[in-house]
Amino acid sequence: MTTDSSYDAIIIGGGLAGLAAATYLGRAGHRTLVLERSARLGGRAVTQEKQGFHLNVGPHALYAKGEGCSVLADLDVSFTGGQPTGPGRWILDGDSAVPMPGSALGILTSGLLTIRERFDVLRVLARLSAYIREPSWQHRSIREWLATELRHPRSRDFVGMYIRLATYCASTEQNAPAALRQLAIALQGVWYLDHGWQTFVEGLAARARQHGVTIETSAAAPLVAWAASARPIQAACLDIGLSSLPNPRGTFVLGLRDPYYLSVHTPAARLAPAGGAVIHVARYLGENDPPEVESHLEALLDRFQPGWHDRVVTKRFLPRISVTEAGLDARGERPGPAVPGLPRLFVAGDWVGAEGMLVDASLASARHAAELANHSLAGSSLSVA
C-alpha cells in the first residue's frame, strides 16, 4: 500500500461514492488517493459477467430525474441503456394476477380497484409535491401517511406497493417526505444499464485517473465507525440468465401486499447474448419473511416464466444483500458528510446526507463531501471515508 504522505485527500472505499468524490477532488486539482480493501472497485455496484450474461448484485435501476444522473452528467460519465416499458406488467394480488396500470388513465380503469379506491389513489398522487413540503409530515413515517391520507385499505396497499418499489424497502417506518420524494422521482422513469452497473464503476474510475487520482485496490485502511445502531435495508435476490425468454408477456411483476419483485431487464438493456434474457427476482426483507425465500422466488418465476428451468445458463441466489447501508427512519435524519469533532474528515454513501436515496444518495453525498473538502483544503491533508 502507498505510504506517501503527500496526498491532499485520502478516500477510504472505492465504491460509487468514493470514486465520485475522488473525481471531484482530482478535478479541483487536489492530490487524491483512493484505498479500496477488495481486489475490485465498485462495492455493491459490481457486475458479474458469466457466459456473456451481465448480472448486477440484485436488481438495479438508475432514476432518470434523480441526483445520480445529475452527478454523472456533471462528471462527464456517460452510459447507455433503456427505460423499461411495454406489455407484460402485472400486479400479484394473492393468487390473482391483474394488469398493472401504466398511467393515470390506467388507474382510473383498473379492475384491481373499485371506483372509490381509484379516485383515492389518484387524489394522493396528484398531491405528492404538497405532501413532500408539508411541515406536519417532516418527522413522521410513511405508515402514518398511508393510514391518514388514503381512505381505503386496498388503495393503501396499492400506493404502498409503489413506494416499496421506489425505495427498495419493505418497512413503512421510513420518513414520509423522503419516501414520497423518491416515489415522485421514480414515476418519472428509470434506466436499466447496458452491461450492468460496472459501466458506472469503470467510467468513474477512468475519470478519476484522468484527473490525477491514484487508486489502489487490496489496500486495507482503518475506517471510522458511525452510529452502531445503523440497520441496513436488505433483500433476497435470485439473478437468472436464460438462453431465451419463455414468456414475453410476463416481464414485470409486483406483489400488492407481499414484497415481491420480478423484472426482465434485457428488453431495455444489453445484458445478455443475442436472444438471451436476464431476470432479477427479489423479496424486500422485513420481519415476517418465509423460511425458504428461494423457493418462493422460483415459484414466482414458474408462474410468469413457465419453462425457465430448461433455459438456465447461469443462476445465482443471494439470500441477504444490503440494498442500502442504513434506512431513513421517520425522523428523516442521516449523518454527514461532515463528521462532528473531526473537521477534516467527511463521509459519503447511500446512508449519508439529506439528498435522495440509494445511488442518488451515494453520488449526492459524494459531491457534497468533495465540496466541503475543497473548502477545508488550505494546505492541510484530509480524508473522505
N, C-alpha and C positions, 0 to 999 in steps of 0.2 A: 504494500500500500504506500502511496506517496506520503512522505513526511515533510515535504517542502512547506514552510510556514509563510510563504509569500503571497498566499491567496487572500483576496479581499473577502470572499464568501465561501463557506463550505456548506454544501447541501447534502443532507443525510437522507437518502432514498431516491431511487431512480424510477419512480412511477410517473404518472402523467403530471401530478402537481410539482414534483421535484424537477422534472425536465422543463416544464413551462417556466417555473421560477428561475431556473438556471439560464434559460434563453433570454428572459427579460434582463437579468443582471449582466449577462455577457454582451447583450446588445447595447447596454448602457456603458460598456467599457470597463466593467469590473472583472478582475481575475477570479474565476469561479471554478470550484471543484465539486463534482458530484460523486458521492460514495454510495454504491448500491451493494448490499450484502450478498445478494444472489448472483448467479452467473449470467443472468439475463435481465435486461431492463424491462420495465413495464408494470410490475406488480400485477394487479387483477386485470390489467388491460392486455396481458399477453394472449397470443393466439397460437393454438397448436395446429400445425399442418400435418396431415396424415393421409397418404394416398390421394393427394390432390384436394382434400377437404380442409377447409379452414374453420376451426372450432374455437370460438371465444369461450371464456370461462362462464358458461351460462349465457342467457340472452342479454345482449347489449343493444342499446339504442341511443342515438345522439339526438337531442331535442333541437329541432331546426331553429327555434327562436330563443334558445337558452344561452346562458353565459359561455358555455363551452364553445359553441360556434363563433361567438364574438372573440374569444381569446385566440382561437386557432386562426381566424382571419387576421387578427392583429399581429400574430407572429408569422404570418405567411406560410402556414402549414395547410396544404391542400389535401383533399380526399375526394374519392368518388364513391358512388353508391346509389341507392334509390329509396324512395319512400313507399312503405307497404300500402298497397291499395288492391282493389279488385274483389272478386267474389270469394266465397268460401269462408266467411267470417261468422262465427257462431257464439251464442251465449248458452252455457250449460246450466240449466235450471233443474237440479235433481237429475231425473232420468230423461228429461226432455231437452232437446237442442232447438233453440229458436234463432232465426237470423238476426245478426247484430245490426242495429241501425247505424248508418254512417253519416247522418245529418240530422238537423232539427226536424225536417220533414219525415225522416225515417223514424224518429222517436214518436212523432205525432201519429204515425200509422202503425206502430209496432204492436203486434199481438201479445208481446210479453207483458204489457202494462195495460191497465184499464185507462179510460179517458181521464179520470181524475189524477191517476198516477202520472200519466204523460204530461199533463199540464203542471203538475207538481215539480217534475224534473226540469222541464223547460223554464219554469219560473226561476229556479235557483241558478241554473246555468246562465241565464241572461243577466243575473246579478253578481256574477263571480267577482268582478273588479270592485264592486261596492263592499262585498264581504271581506275582501283582502285588506281594504283600507279601514274597515270599521273598528274603532278603538276598543269596543267592548269584546271583540274576539281575539285580541292580540296575544293573550296569555291563556287561551282555552284550547281544548282538544277538538280534534275532528269528530270524535264520538259525540261530544256535546253539540257541535254544529249540526250534525246529521239528525240528532234527536230533536233539536229545536226548530230547524228551518224546513225540514221535509215532513209533510203531514202523514204520510203513509209508509208502513214498514217496507213494502216492496220497492217504493221509489228510493228509500234509504239504501236498500241493498243495491239498487241499480247504480246510483251515484257513487256509493262506496266502492263498488267494483272498479269503476274508472279511476277513482283516487288511488286504489291499491295498484292498479296498472301503472299510473303515472309516477308514483313514489317508490315502487318496488317493495312496498312494506304492507304487511297484513295488519299491523297494530293500528287501532283507531285512537291511541293516546298521543299521537304526534300533533304538533302545533297546527291549529286550524288554518290560519292565513298562509303559512308556508305550504301546507298540502294543497290548498286551493290555488295558490300561485303556480305550483307545479302542474296541477291539472290544467289550468288555463294555458300554460306553455305547451303541454303535451297535445292539447286539442288543435294546436297549430301545425302539428306534423312532426315526425321523427325520421331519422335516416338509419338504414342498415348499410354497413360499410363494405365495399369490395375488399376481399382478402382479410377481413376482420380488423379488430382494433389495433393489431400490431402495426398497421399502417400509421396510426397516430404516434405510436411509440417511436417508430423509425423516423418519422417526419420531424418530431420534436427533437430527437437526439441529433439528427443531421443539422437542424437549425442551430441548436446549442453549440455544436462543434464549429459551425461556420462563424460563430461569434466568439470563438476562442475558449470555450468551456472545456475543461478536462473532465472526462467521465471514466470512472474506474468501477468495474464490477468485481464481485467476490471480495469486497472490501468491507470488513466488519468495522462498525463505528458505534460508540456509545449513544444511546437515544435518551432523550428527556421524556419521561412519562408524564401524561396529563392526568386527568381525573381517573382514579381506579374504577369508578362507578360506570364508566362508559360501556354501553351494551351494543354490540354490533347487531345490525339487521341482517338476517340470514335467510337463505333459500336452499332448497334441494333442487338439483338440476339434472336432467337427462339430455345429453347432447348427442345427436344422431346424424350420421352421414349415410344417405341411401343412394343406390345406383340410379334410381328413378323414383318419382313421387307417385304413390298408388292412387291418391285421390286429390286432384287439383281443386276440388270444391270443399276441402277441409283444411284451409291454410292458417286460420287464426281462431283460437277458442279462449274464452274467459269463463271462469266459474262465477255464477251470480253470487252465491254465498260462500262456497268453498274457494279458497285462494289458489286456484289452478290457472295455468297459462300454457298455451301451446302456440307456437308460431313457426311457420316455414319461412326462413329468411331468404332463401335463394330466388324467389321471384323478383326481389328488389335489389339484391347484391350478388356479386360474383364471389361465391364461396365454395364452389364445387366444380368438378369436371363437367363437361358438356352433358346435359341430361340429368345430372345428379341433383340431390336436394340435401340441404342442411336444415334440421328441425331442432328447436330448443323447446323442451317441455319442463315446466317448473312448478313448484309449490312454494309460495311465500310462507316461511315457517313462523309459528307462533306457539301458543300454549297447548293446543289440542291437536297436535299432528298425529296422523295414523302411524302405527309402529312400522309398517312396511311401505314407506313412501314410494320406493322404486316401482313396486307392483302397481300402485295407483297411477303413476305416470305412464307406465306401459299400457294400462287399461285405457287411459285417455287416448293414446296413440292407436290402440286396437279399434276404438270406436270411430275415429275420424280419419285414420290412415290404415284401413284393414289390409293385411298382407305385407306390412312394413318389415316384419321379421325376415322375410325371404329376400329382401333387398339391402340388408345392412352391410355396409362396407366398413364403417367404424362406429363405435358406440362407447360412450363414457358416462358413468353415473357419478355425480358429485353430491354426496348425502348432506353436506352442510358447508356452504360457502358464505362468506361475508359479502353482502351486497354493498353495504357501507359500514365504516368502522364504528359509527355511533349514530343512533337515531336522534331525531329532533323532537324533544318532548313538548308537552303542552305549553310550557313557558316560552318556547321558541328561542332559547338561548344556546349559542355554540361558542366555544373558546376561540381565542386567537383572531388574527395571526400573531399579534404581539403577545409575548409571554410575560406576565407580571413578575417584576423583580429581576428580570434578565433583559436589559434594554437592547441588546444586540442579538437576541435570539428570536426567531419567528417560525411559526408553523404553518403548514398548508396541507390540505387534503379534503376528502369528502365529508369530514366531520368538523370542518373549521369554517369560521366566518359567517357573515349574515346573508350571503347571496346564494341562491339556488340549492339544488340537491344533486346527489350522485356526481357525475362527471362535471356538471356545471359548477357545483361547489368546489370540486378539486381545482379546476382551472381558474375560477374566480378568486379563490383564496391564494392561489399561486401568484396571480397578478398583483393582488393587494400586498402579499408578503414582500414581493420584489419592490413594490413602490415604497414600502416602509424601510426596506433595506437600503434602497437608494438614498433616502433621507439620512440614514444613520451612517452611511459610509463617508466619514470625514477623516480619512487617513487611518481608520482602525478596522480590524477584521471583524467579521461576524459570521453567524451560521444560520442556515434555514433548514429546519427539520421537516 
